């Protein structure tokens, strides 16, 4: 796992298209990075803590997963 203090923004590449053109959106609860090439958004903490990019879900994928469970209720 990478240390947050050693974080270098320019080292992140989009897990989908591999572009390094990412825009960071920060809130009190955390931050997201949006790829300017493919438009997908990812939680910053996932990019820092998950080593294999193929295991990182986009924000849209996470919301679809949650929505599927809410429909079952």
Protein Blocks (a to p, Z undefined) as FASTA:
>chain_A
ZZfklpcfklpccfklopabdcddddfkbccdddfklopacdfklmmmmmblklpccfkl
mmmmmmmmmmmZZ
